């Protein structure tokens, strides 16, 4: 076989399994062989689900053979970010404080994949509690970018992006609070989509910023993105923010046509701090879409400079509240040496949380405290509303917005954590999408002079994932193989 099974896209592998050209076990064997070969250098996974995966493979194979399972994802191996609960399988959020936590239930998004016959390979590495942009804050060690193992894979879904890029899974799930699917997709040269807020249930996703978090796919091509988004999208009464959508036939958007599509390019995205090679590749992608019949214009998207302080004020405030439950009493890490209950809380949290998580808890507690709530948190909520209004005005003129996903290609390992502010600034092009609850997709649009992938970001109005998928699919055809 010229192409190894683990190198196939999820859709292509699913077709071979349905056509009985390969068995589910053969697909699993090829994927675990790749994991065994590459994990020592990449470290995309925290926990592998090997024994259970083979048991599930036998069950799924029987259902495929009997005609009970006809999903295009049946028998296809998937990796899950380690902040989504999986019954009976360790879920750590890459934190010492949850090093031994085994959930008694499964998150809805993962359950939807299991119902489609997907085989869970294991849980992928991430920044601790999704707080970071490089997957270097994990308590279980760093993940390396398969395109260049001296570089970071991005974050916080760096393990999922690296697993896809290294062919250690057919596709993966990540979560995106401020760019955590799209930015690692850009750094690793894969496709990542953050859906409109409420499209994918957050039930079972261990929260970072509840008003911003959204689960989405990381894949090898746009076709797989549409397939997986269709599988995980569902209304869920267990999630009060879940939206009951009827327009989730995303594979029907896989059409090679952008004629007449209006694309806006924010001038603000091409100012100081953007690497010239990244700017050049993104502008070439815009020119390619224009040549294919799209209408491309530059415009001013105001308030971009306020996005980062607004995001970190809101996200950290929500994080300080969400992480209050990890106290060493109910589950997870508990300090061994303590004098009383208060001391147990203090020591368990001090020893269990890493420096970046502690920094964000303290910042979040500060902006919510008496005397500062109005000055910081309330003001951030007002600016968030203004950012949403600016996007509404842009989408009154344009079908979608095009720009870079990050100011540079993947930084070297060890260069980001020493300067947290610089790390935060790396999210400048992605966080507004979360603040406004919009969908965004990232796909490769070239490489820099070092051979590192450059990511193109497309942003759509609420519930316009189909427009994003159609445009990304068309660009993918224009670009050719990456």
Helices and strands as residue ranges (DSSP letters): G 5-7, H 10-18, H 24-42, E 45-48, H 50-65, E 77-81, G 96-98, H 108-115, E 119-124, G 128-130, E 144-145, E 148-152, H 158-165, E 171-176, H 182-188, E 191-194, E 214-219, H 222-232, G 250-253, E 262-266, G 267-270, H 276-291, E 295-299, H 304-322, G 323-325, H 341-352, H 355-368, I 373-378, H 379-395, E 400-404, H 420-425, H 431-435, E 440-447, E 453-460, H 465-479
